[in-house]
Amino acid sequence: MRWIVVFVLAFAGCVASLPRDDSVTADLACETARELVKLRQSIRPAPAKVCTNCDGTGKIGDGRVVMTCPVCKGTGKP
């Protein structure tokens, strides 16, 4: 998140030096958008390796009553 501030400040300093040719500016905008899409696709969270119902413990309950998780059947894995 803190890199956004750095990026905005760097970008604000570079705005005056952008070329006057609209086609080059459009190409730069398209390349920037493409890189952002690639970045967002590479940051997807990994699939869960533990049961989401019991958080991998294999047991569910309120502390007084505890029973085996019916989703993972006590293994803690989906």
N, C-alpha and C positions, 0 to 999 in steps of 0.2 A: 504494500500500500504506500510505503514511503517513497518508492521509486516513481510513483505517479507525479509527485511534486517535482522531483528532479527532471522527469521527462517534460512536464509542462513548462518549467523554467527554461530548459534547453530548447524546446520547440518555440517558445515565445521569442527567444533570441535569434532563431533561425528564420522566422517568418519574413523579415525584411529582405533576406537574401534569396528567397524563392525566385525562380526564373519567371519572367513575364510571359513566357509562352504558355498558353492555356493547356496545350496538349501535354507538355511536360508536367505541369502541375497536376493534371488529371491522372497521369501515369503514377506520380508519386502517391497520390491519394489511394489509388487502386492497390498499389504494392503495400502500402501501410495497412489497408483493410485486410488484404490477403494474409499478411503476417500475423495480424491480430486473431484472425480466424484459426490459423494453424496453431497459435499459442493456446487458444482456448480449448482446442481439441486435444492437445497434449497434456492438459492439466486435469483431465477427468479423474475422479477418485477411483481407487482400486476397488474391485468387488469385495464385499465383506467375506472374511475367512472365518468368522465366528457367527454363531446363531444370533440373530437380531432380537429374538424373543427373550432369551435368557442372558444375553451379552457374553456368551461363551462359558458360562458357569455350569450349565447342564441342569440347573435347578431354578425354579421360580417360586415365589411366595412373598409374604410380607414380613418374614423374620420369625414369626411364631409358627406359621404353617408353611412348610416347605415341601414341594413335590417335584418329581422329575419333569423336565420340560417336554411337552407333548410334540413340539415341532422337531427338535433334534434327537429326541428320545434319550437325553442325558449325555450325549457326546459333546455338545458345545459347538458342533460344526453344522452348517446348513446341509 
